[in-house]
Amino acid sequence: MAAPAHDYDLVSVDDHIIEPPTVWADRLPARHREAGPRVIEADGREYWLFEGERVATMGLNAVAGKPAKDFAMDPVRYSDMIPGCYDPVARARDLLRDGVRGSLCFPTFPRFAGVRFLTADDKDLAGHCVTAYNDWMIEEWCGAVPGLYIPMIIGQLWDPEAMAAEIHRCAALGARAVTFPESTHAFGLPSFHTDHWDPVWRALTETDTVLCIHIGTSGNTNMPSPDASYTVAIALGPIAAQITLMDLLLSRIPREFPTIKIALSEGGIGWVPFALERVDRTWDRHRHWSGLDDVPPSELFRRNFWVCFIDETMGIEARHHIGVDRMMWECDYPHADTPWPNSQGDVRKALAGVPADEVAAMTHGNAEQLFRWHVKPDVDAILGLA
């Protein structure tokens, strides 16, 4: 028996891990295990416990496999999730049956860019938490299903030199990406417009590691009315990506590190043509007094940036104003936006009428090139068909 045939060959550049309880318990030094992240049972539910405080993120948005009417923001128990949320082999079977044969995964307990450890009281513990997570990600999560998971790490955001060293260490082990906040200033750290982060940018370019920025990492949300439903913030999510792109395009980063590679995750694509037109006009009118160089920001975008989509028909129609080679598909498993287990039909709808070479680029080719990911999982063996 052969694996099921699919119309589209998919590599997702934005999925999410619900970490199993053993990630840090198995890897932290003995002196840190009591304060380190671990799962406890209390008040009839499961929590993460870290530095003596309960963290109620056990199953936030782990809704894959549930009908939309059952979606909720409340934490849940592991037993309330499908195993693919926290088990790499179970997830591999879920994804491969849906034609998704590559996946880049953001963390959940550490938050999207590891900022939970940035705010830890004990930075020695925090540093060990970062390296333990990265080792687990590379060795256990990615190692469980060779060829499927693209290794992405977190860093020591409180120490750019240590983070740079960690990027080098993990790149030697196969890491292809590091996740980073969309706003460092939100954490009281120096902004993108300083040289504070230069060791990180330098390490990224030296190792050809991609900087992945997921909307919402800083905790800032666009809520124009304080009493509005949180659905307003969800609908305005792409605004966060536009803000981040403008901040970066008008910063020194892509100019002083011309080979840096930056991917904006879960921010959509339909807004990009207007944003590029607007930022170029701003640059043209104001570059002399503001000290910007002679390179239009839109050129920097098409050299240094990539954007991601799930099911945007409007964005697909505007693809030639964005750059087909800048666009990548995302599945968002197991969050509420995921089209799984109907990814094939979702992609078919979004890419209807698009030439085959452009479909190939956006569904997998661009991701393979950006992340240097040219291995493929043994689908028949994973699905038990070999």
C-alpha positions in Angstrom: 0.0 0.0 0.0 1.3 3.5 -0.9 0.8 6.8 0.9 -2.2 8.8 -0.2 -1.7 11.0 -3.3 -2.2 14.8 -2.8 -2.5 17.6 -5.3 -0.2 19.9 -3.4 3.2 19.3 -1.9 3.1 21.4 1.3 5.8 22.8 3.7 4.4 24.8 6.5 6.5 27.6 8.0 4.3 28.3 11.0 3.1 25.6 13.3 3.2 25.3 17.1 4.3 22.8 19.7 2.5 22.1 22.9 5.6 20.9 24.8 5.3 17.6 26.7 5.9 17.6 30.4 9.4 16.1 30.2 11.2 18.8 28.1 12.9 20.5 31.0 12.5 17.8 33.7 14.7 15.5 31.7 17.3 18.0 30.7 17.9 20.6 33.4 20.8 20.3 35.9 19.6 18.7 39.2 20.0 22.1 41.0 17.4 23.7 38.7 14.8 21.0 38.4 12.6 22.2 41.3 12.4 25.7 40.0 12.4 24.7 36.3 9.3 24.2 34.2 7.3 21.2 35.2 3.7 20.1 35.0 1.6 19.8 38.1 -2.0 18.8 38.9 -3.9 21.4 40.9 -7.5 22.6 41.3 -8.7 19.9 38.9 -6.5 20.8 36.0 -2.9 20.7 34.8 -0.5 23.7 35.0 3.0 24.4 34.2 4.9 25.5 37.3 8.0 27.7 36.8 10.0 29.5 39.5 7.2 28.6 42.0 4.4 30.2 39.9 1.6 28.5 38.0 1.5 29.2 34.3 -1.9 28.4 32.8 -0.9 27.8 29.2 -1.3 24.1 29.1 -3.4 23.9 25.9 -3.9 27.4 24.8 -5.2 27.2 21.2 -4.5 23.5 21.0 -7.8 23.1 19.1 -6.8 21.0 16.1 -9.4 18.3 15.5 -12.2 20.2 17.2 -15.2 21.9 15.5 -15.1 25.7 15.6 -18.0 25.8 18.0 -15.8 24.1 20.6 -12.9 26.5 20.3 -11.9 28.3 23.5 -9.0 30.3 25.0 -9.1 28.4 28.3 -6.2 26.1 29.2 -7.0 22.4 29.0 -5.4 19.1 30.1 -3.2 17.0 27.8 -6.0 14.5 27.7 -8.2 17.1 26.1 -5.9 17.5 23.1 -5.3 15.2 20.2 -1.8 13.6 20.6 -0.5 15.5 17.6 -0.4 18.6 19.7 2.5 17.3 21.8 3.7 14.1 20.2 6.0 14.5 17.2 5.2 11.1 15.7 1.5 11.5 16.0 1.7 14.9 14.5 3.8 13.6 11.6 1.0 11.2 10.8 -1.6 14.0 11.0 0.4 16.3 8.7 1.5 13.7 6.2 -2.1 12.4 5.7 -2.9 16.0 4.8 0.0 16.3 2.4 2.1 18.5 4.7 5.7 17.0 4.6 7.6 19.9 6.2 6.9 21.9 9.4 8.6 24.7 11.3 7.3 24.9 14.9 7.2 27.8 17.3 7.2 27.1 21.1 4.2 27.6 23.4 5.3 27.4 27.1 8.5 29.5 26.4 6.2 31.8 24.3 6.9 32.3 20.6 10.4 33.7 21.0 11.4 32.3 24.4 10.4 35.6 26.1 9.2 33.7 29.2 12.8 33.0 30.1 13.7 36.7 29.4 11.5 37.6 32.3 12.7 34.9 34.7 14.2 35.9 38.0 17.1 33.4 37.9 19.0 34.0 34.7 21.3 31.0 35.3 18.1 28.8 35.3 16.8 30.7 32.3 19.9 30.1 30.3 19.8 26.4 31.0 16.1 26.4 30.1 17.0 27.9 26.7 19.7 25.3 25.9 17.6 22.5 27.2 14.7 23.5 25.0 17.0 23.8 21.9 18.6 20.4 22.5 15.2 18.8 23.0 13.9 20.5 19.8 16.8 19.3 17.7 17.3 15.9 19.2 13.8 14.7 20.3 11.2 16.7 18.4 13.0 17.0 15.0 14.9 13.8 15.6 11.8 11.7 16.1 10.8 12.1 12.4 13.9 12.9 10.3 13.2 15.2 7.4 9.8 16.5 8.6 10.5 19.2 11.2 12.7 22.2 10.4 14.7 22.9 13.6 14.0 26.4 15.1 15.5 27.5 18.4 15.1 30.2 21.0 17.8 32.4 22.5 19.0 34.2 25.6 17.3 37.6 24.8 18.8 39.2 27.9 22.4 38.6 26.6 23.0 39.1 22.8 26.5 37.7 23.0 25.2 34.5 24.7 22.4 34.3 22.1 24.9 34.6 19.3 27.0 31.8 20.7 23.8 29.7 21.0 22.9 30.3 17.4 26.4 29.1 16.4 26.2 26.1 18.6 22.7 25.0 17.4 23.5 25.8 13.7 26.3 23.2 14.0 23.7 20.7 15.2 21.4 21.5 12.3 19.2 24.4 13.4 17.9 26.5 10.5 16.0 29.3 12.3 15.7 31.3 15.5 12.5 32.9 16.7 12.6 36.5 17.9 10.1 39.2 19.2 8.5 41.6 16.9 9.3 44.4 19.3 12.2 44.3 21.8 11.4 47.7 23.1 8.1 46.2 24.5 10.3 44.3 27.0 12.4 47.3 28.1 15.2 46.2 25.8 17.1 48.3 23.2 15.2 48.5 19.9 16.0 47.4 16.4 17.4 50.9 15.8 20.4 50.4 18.1 23.6 48.3 17.8 22.7 46.3 20.9 21.6 43.2 18.8 24.5 43.3 16.4 26.0 40.0 17.8 22.7 38.3 17.0 22.4 39.7 13.5 26.1 38.8 12.9 25.6 35.2 14.1 22.5 34.9 11.8 24.4 35.9 8.7 27.5 33.9 9.6 25.4 30.7 10.0 22.7 31.5 7.4 20.1 31.1 10.1 16.7 32.6 9.4 15.1 35.1 11.9 11.5 34.2 12.4 9.2 36.8 13.9 5.7 35.8 14.9 3.0 38.3 15.5 1.9 38.7 19.1 5.3 37.6 20.6 5.6 40.9 22.6 2.2 40.5 24.1 1.0 43.8 22.4 -2.4 43.6 20.8 -4.3 46.0 18.7 -7.4 46.6 20.8 -8.9 50.0 19.8 -11.7 49.6 22.3 -10.9 48.2 25.8 -14.3 46.5 26.1 -14.2 44.8 22.7 -14.2 41.1 22.2 -10.7 39.6 21.7 -11.8 38.7 18.2 -11.1 42.4 17.3 -7.4 41.8 18.2 -7.4 38.5 16.2 -8.9 40.3 13.1 -6.3 43.1 13.4 -3.4 40.6 13.7 -1.9 41.5 10.3 -1.5 45.1 11.5 1.2 43.9 13.9 3.1 42.4 11.0 2.9 45.7 9.0 4.2 47.6 12.0 7.1 45.3 12.4 8.0 45.3 8.7 8.0 49.2 8.6 10.1 49.3 11.8 12.7 46.9 10.3 12.7 48.3 6.7 13.5 51.8 8.1 16.1 50.4 10.6 19.8 49.9 10.0 19.5 46.1 10.2 18.9 45.1 6.5 21.3 47.9 5.4 24.2 46.9 7.6 23.6 43.2 7.4 22.6 42.8 3.8 22.5 39.0 3.8 20.2 38.7 6.8 17.0 36.7 6.2 13.8 37.6 8.1 10.4 35.8 7.9 7.2 37.3 9.3 4.9 34.6 10.5 1.1 34.6 10.7 0.9 38.2 9.6 -0.8 37.6 6.2 0.2 39.0 2.9 -2.6 41.1 1.4 -1.4 44.3 3.1 2.2 44.1 1.7 1.7 45.9 -1.7 0.3 49.0 0.0 2.9 48.8 2.8 5.7 48.8 0.2 4.2 51.6 -1.8 3.8 53.6 1.4 7.2 53.0 2.8 8.9 53.8 -0.5 7.0 57.1 -0.6 8.0 57.9 3.0 11.7 57.1 2.2 11.6 59.2 -1.0 10.2 62.3 0.8 12.1 62.0 4.1 15.4 60.1 3.5 17.6 63.2 3.2 16.9 64.6 6.7 16.5 61.2 8.3 19.8 59.9 7.1 18.5 56.9 5.1 20.7 55.6 2.3 19.9 55.4 -1.5 18.2 51.9 -1.4 14.4 52.0 -1.5 12.8 49.9 1.3 10.9 47.8 -1.2 14.3 46.6 -2.6 15.3 45.6 0.9 12.0 43.7 1.3 12.6 41.7 -1.9 16.1 40.9 -0.8 15.8 40.2 3.0 12.2 39.5 3.9 9.6 36.7 3.4 5.9 36.7 4.4 3.4 33.9 5.0 -0.2 33.1 4.2 -2.9 30.6 5.0 -5.9 31.1 2.8 -5.7 34.7 1.4 -7.2 34.9 -2.0 -6.7 38.7 -2.2 -3.1 38.3 -1.3 -2.6 35.6 -3.9 -4.1 37.9 -6.5 -1.5 40.5 -5.5 1.4 38.1 -5.6 3.3 39.8 -8.4 3.2 43.1 -6.4 4.7 41.2 -3.4 7.0 38.8 -5.2 6.1 35.2 -5.6 9.6 34.2 -4.3 8.8 36.0 -1.0 5.7 34.1 -0.2 5.3 30.9 1.9 2.4 28.8 3.1 1.6 28.1 6.7 -0.6 25.5 8.4 -0.7 26.9 11.9 -1.3 23.4 13.4 -2.8 23.1 16.1 -4.1 26.7 16.5 -7.5 27.9 15.6 -6.5 29.2 12.1 -5.3 25.9 10.9 -7.0 24.4 7.8 -5.9 20.9 8.9 -7.2 18.3 8.2 -8.4 20.0 5.0 -5.2 21.7 3.9 -5.4 20.4 0.4 -8.8 21.9 -0.2 -7.8 25.1 1.4 -4.8 25.5 -0.8 -6.8 24.5 -3.9 -9.2 27.3 -3.2 -6.6 29.9 -2.5 -4.4 29.0 -5.5 -7.1 28.4 -8.1 -5.8 29.4 -11.5 -2.2 30.1 -10.4 0.5 28.7 -12.7 2.0 25.4 -11.5 5.5 26.9 -11.1 4.2 29.6 -8.8 2.2 27.1 -6.8 5.3 25.0 -6.3 7.3 28.0 -5.1 4.7 29.2 -2.6 3.6 25.9 -1.3 7.1 24.4 -0.7 9.9 25.7 -3.0 10.5 29.1 -1.3 10.5 27.5 2.2 13.0 24.8 1.0 15.3 27.4 -0.4 15.0 29.9 2.6 15.6 27.2 5.2 18.0 25.1 3.2 15.7 22.2 3.7 16.0 19.6 1.0 15.4 16.4 2.9 12.1 14.6 2.9 10.5 12.3 5.5 9.9 8.6 4.8 6.2 9.0 4.4 5.3 5.3 3.9 7.4 4.3 7.0 5.8 7.0 9.2 2.3 6.1 8.1 3.0 2.4 8.6 2.6 1.6 4.9 6.2 0.4 4.2 
